Amino acid sequence: MRYDAVVFDNDGVLVEPTDWDVIRRAIREAFGEVGVENPADEHVERLIGVEVEDVHAVADAYDLDPETLWHARDTAGARHQSALIRDGGKSLFEDVEAIGRLDAARGLVSNNQHATIETILEEYDLKALFDVAYGRQPTVTDIGRKKPDPYYLNAALRELGAESAMYVGDTEKDVEVAHRVGADAALVRRSHNADLRVGPTPEYEVGDLRDLVERL
C-alpha cells in the first residue's frame, strides 16, 4: 500500500447525489425564514451551485444581510437532505463496505454541509469507517472553502498525519483539489458521471470502490 491516507468525497462516491429539487425546496423555505415569500426563480437557482458573489448579489436584491441569508439557506439544505436520508433517499452505494479493507488512515471531505455529513455517518453507521470527516459550515466564508479550494482537504491530511495521500472523488474539482495538495487522485465512474470529461488527469479511474481497493 503506497498511501498512508485515503480521503473520500461524499456525494456521488459514498452516497447518491442529491436531487436538485430537494435543494430548491430548501432554498424557498430559507427565503421564507428571512421574510421573502416569493423569491424570483433566478435567485433560487443562483443559490444552488453557489459562489460567494452569488450570495452577496441575491442578498442585495432583497436588502438582506448575506450571512443571514446564507445561514438560512445552508441550514435548510442540511435539514432537507437529512430528512431525505432518514426517509430512505440518497442511498448508500453498496461498494462502500470495501473501504474498510484499506490498510491506511481514512478520511471524508465534502462540499456538502457538515450537518448533512454527520447525518450520513450516523444513519448509515459509518463513523467507525473514517478517522476524520469534514463538511462545510453554514457561513459565507466557507463557500470560498469549497473544493477545488484545498482548505478542508489540507485540514484532513494534517489531522491524519498523511505524507502520501490519495483523494477519491467523482468530479473534475476532486481531481484538481487532490493535485493542489500534492495527493494522487482517483476518479470513480458511476452512472451519473459516466460521460464526464475532466481536464486534469487522475492517477486512477475506477468503476467502483471495490475496484479501487483491489488496485491499491
C-alpha positions in Angstrom: 0.0 0.0 0.0 1.8 3.2 -1.2 -0.6 5.6 0.6 -0.8 6.2 4.3 -4.1 8.0 4.0 -7.0 7.8 1.6 -9.7 10.5 1.7 -13.1 10.3 0.1 -15.6 12.7 -1.4 -19.2 12.0 -0.2 -21.9 12.8 -2.8 -21.5 10.6 -5.8 -18.8 8.5 -4.2 -20.3 7.2 -0.9 -24.0 8.2 -1.4 -26.2 9.1 -4.3 -26.1 12.8 -5.4 -28.9 14.9 -4.0 -31.8 15.7 -6.4 -31.6 19.5 -7.0 -35.3 19.8 -6.5 -34.7 18.9 -2.8 -32.3 21.9 -2.6 -34.7 24.2 -4.4 -37.4 23.4 -1.8 -34.9 24.1 0.9 -33.9 27.4 -0.6 -37.5 28.6 -0.9 -38.1 27.6 2.7 -35.0 29.6 3.7 -36.2 32.7 1.8 -39.5 32.5 3.8 -37.5 32.3 7.0 -35.8 35.6 6.2 -39.0 37.3 5.2 -39.0 36.8 1.4 -42.2 34.9 0.5 -42.0 34.9 -3.3 -38.3 34.9 -4.4 -37.6 35.1 -8.1 -36.8 31.8 -9.7 -33.4 33.2 -10.9 -32.4 33.9 -7.3 -33.4 30.4 -6.2 -31.3 29.0 -9.0 -28.4 31.3 -8.1 -28.2 29.8 -4.6 -27.8 26.2 -5.8 -24.2 25.8 -7.2 -23.2 28.9 -5.3 -20.2 31.2 -5.1 -19.6 34.0 -2.6 -20.5 36.7 -5.1 -23.9 34.9 -5.7 -24.9 35.2 -2.1 -24.0 38.9 -2.0 -25.9 39.6 -5.2 -29.0 37.8 -4.1 -28.9 39.3 -0.6 -28.6 42.8 -2.1 -31.6 42.2 -4.3 -33.8 41.8 -1.1 -31.8 44.1 1.2 -30.7 41.2 3.3 -27.5 40.5 5.3 -25.5 37.9 3.2 -24.6 35.9 6.3 -28.2 35.8 7.5 -29.4 34.7 4.1 -26.7 32.0 3.6 -27.1 30.6 7.1 -30.8 30.2 6.5 -30.2 28.6 3.1 -27.5 26.2 4.2 -29.2 25.0 7.4 -32.4 24.5 5.4 -30.4 22.5 2.9 -29.0 20.3 5.7 -32.4 19.8 7.2 -34.0 18.7 3.9 -31.1 16.4 2.9 -31.1 14.8 6.4 -34.8 14.2 6.1 -34.3 12.7 2.7 -31.7 10.3 4.1 -33.8 9.3 7.0 -36.7 8.6 4.7 -34.6 6.3 2.5 -33.5 8.7 -0.1 -29.9 9.5 -1.0 -28.9 5.9 -0.7 -25.5 4.5 0.3 -23.7 2.8 -2.6 -23.2 -1.0 -1.9 -19.5 -0.9 -2.6 -18.7 1.4 0.3 -18.1 -1.6 2.5 -14.8 -2.1 0.6 -13.3 0.9 2.2 -12.9 -1.0 5.4 -10.3 -3.2 3.8 -7.9 -0.4 3.1 -4.7 -0.6 5.2 -4.5 3.2 5.6 -6.0 6.1 7.6 -9.3 7.1 6.1 -11.0 10.5 5.8 -14.0 12.1 4.3 -14.0 15.7 2.8 -17.2 17.0 1.2 -18.5 20.3 -0.2 -21.8 19.3 1.4 -22.8 20.7 4.8 -21.1 19.2 7.8 -24.5 18.6 9.4 -25.5 16.5 6.4 -22.3 14.6 6.6 -23.0 13.8 10.3 -26.4 12.5 9.4 -25.0 10.2 6.7 -22.3 8.9 9.1 -25.0 8.2 11.7 -27.8 6.8 9.6 -25.5 4.5 7.6 -23.3 3.5 10.6 -20.1 4.8 9.0 -18.5 6.6 11.9 -16.0 3.8 12.6 -15.0 3.8 8.9 -13.4 7.2 8.9 -10.8 8.7 11.2 -11.8 12.3 10.2 -14.7 13.9 8.4 -15.2 17.4 7.2 -18.1 19.2 5.5 -18.6 23.0 5.2 -20.1 25.2 7.9 -23.1 27.5 7.1 -21.0 30.7 6.7 -20.2 32.8 3.6 -16.5 32.2 4.4 -17.0 28.5 4.0 -18.4 28.9 0.5 -15.0 30.0 -0.5 -13.5 26.9 1.1 -15.4 24.5 -1.2 -13.3 22.3 -3.5 -11.2 22.9 -5.5 -10.1 25.1 -2.7 -7.8 22.9 -0.6 -8.8 24.2 2.8 -10.6 21.2 4.2 -8.6 18.5 2.4 -5.4 20.1 3.9 -7.1 20.1 7.3 -8.0 16.4 7.0 -4.5 15.4 5.8 -2.9 17.3 8.7 -5.1 15.6 11.2 -4.4 12.2 9.6 -0.6 12.9 9.6 -0.5 11.9 6.0 2.7 12.0 4.0 1.5 10.1 0.9 -2.3 10.5 0.3 -5.0 9.8 -2.3 -8.3 11.7 -2.7 -11.2 9.8 -4.2 -13.9 11.7 -6.0 -16.3 11.9 -8.9 -15.7 15.3 -10.4 -13.0 17.4 -12.1 -12.9 19.6 -8.9 -12.0 16.5 -6.9 -9.1 15.7 -9.2 -7.9 19.3 -9.1 -8.0 19.6 -5.3 -6.1 16.4 -4.9 -3.3 17.7 -7.2 -3.3 21.1 -5.4 -2.4 19.4 -2.1 0.2 17.1 -3.7 -2.0 14.0 -3.4 -2.9 11.4 -6.1 -6.5 11.4 -7.4 -8.9 8.6 -8.1 -12.0 9.2 -10.2 -14.9 6.9 -9.6 -17.1 6.5 -12.7 -20.8 5.8 -11.8 -23.9 6.3 -13.9 -24.2 10.0 -13.1 -20.7 10.8 -14.3 -20.0 8.1 -16.9 -19.5 10.5 -19.7 -17.8 13.3 -17.7 -14.7 14.7 -19.3 -12.0 16.0 -16.9 -9.1 18.3 -17.6 -6.6 17.2 -15.0 -5.7 13.5 -15.4 -6.4 11.3 -12.3 -3.9 8.7 -11.4 -6.7 6.1 -11.2 -10.1 5.8 -12.9 -12.3 3.0 -11.5 -15.8 1.7 -11.9 -16.5 1.4 -8.2 -14.8 1.4 -4.8 -14.2 -2.4 -4.8 -12.2 -1.9 -8.0 -10.2 0.9 -6.3 -9.4 -1.2 -3.2 -8.3 -4.2 -5.3 -6.0 -2.0 -7.3 -4.5 -0.4 -4.2 
